[in-house]
Amino acid sequence: MILQAGFDGYHIEPAVLILAAKVGLTTSPEPETFTLDNLKAHGVIEHDASLSRQDFAIGDNLHFNEAIFETLANSNPGSDVYNVTSAGQVMQARLADSLAKNPNVTNSEMEFTMRSFESALYLSVMGNGSAGVASKK
């Protein structure tokens, strides 16, 4: 049911949701469940330079941070869409902010992959993944 809802509501392929759930389970002491609190474990799904959370080493990496999210929300001025170019610019801005504020920032290939996935997710869920655009509305 959850897999179908994810596909019907957000166009996320079941295989992607299954992978995310399996990774999420690695953060939990319980074998069959996980919580958002479990997911804040640094370096699993949570990563530095997030689009919506503070870095683990410097603050609250669990709760949504509107000031951080504004980097994305205010990107691509003069356009009604976010696109792959603006997504890359936002990723670059968030990394620069993390590097400036967090002396212990983690910026390996895994974090780059997570940041890229994070951007691809909003472009495809809120828009057209094939075209690489998402409406700002």
C-alpha positions as CSV (number, residue, x, y, z in Angstrom):
1,M,0.0,0.0,0.0
2,I,2.8,2.5,0.9
3,L,4.7,1.6,-2.3
4,Q,1.6,2.2,-4.4
5,A,0.8,5.5,-2.6
6,G,4.4,6.7,-3.1
7,F,4.1,6.0,-6.8
8,D,0.5,7.3,-7.3
9,G,1.1,10.5,-5.2
10,Y,4.7,11.3,-5.9
11,H,5.7,9.2,-8.9
12,I,8.5,7.6,-6.9
13,E,9.3,4.1,-8.2
14,P,8.7,1.3,-5.6
15,A,12.4,0.2,-6.0
16,V,13.5,3.7,-4.8
17,L,11.2,3.6,-1.8
18,I,12.3,0.0,-0.9
19,L,16.0,1.1,-1.1
20,A,15.3,4.1,1.1
21,A,13.4,2.0,3.6
22,K,16.2,-0.6,3.7
23,V,18.8,2.2,4.4
24,G,16.4,3.7,7.0
25,L,16.3,0.3,8.8
26,T,20.0,0.4,9.3
27,T,19.6,3.4,11.5
28,S,17.2,1.7,13.9
29,P,17.7,-0.6,16.8
30,E,14.4,-2.2,15.9
31,P,14.6,-4.7,13.0
32,E,11.3,-3.7,11.4
33,T,10.7,0.0,12.0
34,F,12.6,3.3,12.0
35,T,11.7,6.8,13.0
36,L,12.7,10.3,11.8
37,D,14.8,10.5,14.9
38,N,16.7,7.3,13.7
39,L,17.2,8.9,10.3
40,K,19.1,11.8,11.7
41,A,22.1,9.5,12.3
42,H,24.9,11.3,10.6
43,G,26.3,9.8,7.4
44,V,23.5,7.3,6.5
45,I,20.8,9.4,4.9
46,E,21.4,12.6,6.8
47,H,24.3,14.5,5.3
48,D,26.1,17.9,5.6
49,A,25.0,20.7,3.3
50,S,21.4,19.5,3.3
51,L,18.7,21.6,1.6
52,S,16.6,21.8,4.7
53,R,18.5,20.8,7.8
54,Q,21.5,22.1,9.8
55,D,24.7,20.1,9.7
56,F,25.0,17.4,12.4
57,A,28.1,19.0,14.0
58,I,26.7,22.5,14.4
59,G,23.0,22.2,15.2
60,D,19.6,20.5,14.8
61,N,19.9,18.0,11.9
62,L,16.4,16.6,12.5
63,H,14.0,19.5,12.2
64,F,13.2,21.5,9.1
65,N,15.1,24.8,9.0
66,E,13.3,27.5,7.0
67,A,16.3,29.8,6.8
68,I,18.4,27.0,5.2
69,F,15.5,26.0,2.9
70,E,15.3,29.6,1.7
71,T,18.5,29.0,-0.3
72,L,16.4,26.6,-2.5
73,A,13.1,28.5,-2.3
74,N,14.7,31.7,-3.5
75,S,16.8,30.1,-6.2
76,N,16.4,30.7,-10.0
77,P,14.9,34.2,-9.6
78,G,12.8,35.4,-12.5
79,S,11.7,31.9,-13.4
80,D,8.6,29.9,-12.4
81,V,10.6,26.7,-12.2
82,Y,13.6,25.1,-10.5
83,N,15.8,23.3,-12.9
84,V,19.0,21.3,-12.9
85,T,21.1,24.4,-13.2
86,S,19.5,26.1,-10.2
87,A,19.6,22.8,-8.3
88,G,23.4,22.7,-8.9
89,Q,23.8,26.3,-7.8
90,V,21.8,25.6,-4.6
91,M,23.9,22.6,-3.9
92,Q,27.1,24.7,-4.3
93,A,25.7,27.5,-2.1
94,R,24.7,25.0,0.6
95,L,28.1,23.4,0.5
96,A,29.9,26.7,0.7
97,D,27.8,27.7,3.7
98,S,28.5,24.4,5.4
99,L,32.3,24.7,4.8
100,A,32.2,28.2,6.2
101,K,30.3,27.3,9.4
102,N,31.2,23.7,10.1
103,P,34.9,22.9,10.7
104,N,34.0,19.2,10.6
105,V,32.0,19.1,7.4
106,T,31.8,15.8,5.7
107,N,32.1,16.1,2.0
108,S,32.9,12.7,0.5
109,E,31.6,11.1,-2.7
110,M,28.8,9.6,-0.6
111,E,27.6,13.1,0.6
112,F,27.8,14.4,-2.9
113,T,25.6,11.5,-4.1
114,M,23.1,12.1,-1.3
115,R,22.9,15.8,-2.1
116,S,22.4,15.0,-5.8
117,F,19.7,12.5,-5.0
118,E,18.0,15.1,-2.7
119,S,17.9,17.5,-5.6
120,A,16.8,14.9,-8.1
121,L,14.0,13.9,-5.8
122,Y,12.4,17.4,-5.6
123,L,12.8,17.9,-9.3
124,S,11.1,14.6,-10.1
125,V,8.5,14.6,-7.3
126,M,7.4,18.2,-7.7
127,G,8.0,18.3,-11.5
128,N,9.1,16.5,-14.5
129,G,12.1,14.3,-13.8
130,S,12.8,13.7,-17.5
131,A,12.9,17.4,-18.3
132,G,14.7,18.2,-15.0
133,V,12.3,21.0,-14.0
134,A,9.9,21.5,-11.1
135,S,7.3,24.3,-10.7
136,K,7.8,26.7,-7.9
137,K,4.1,26.7,-7.1
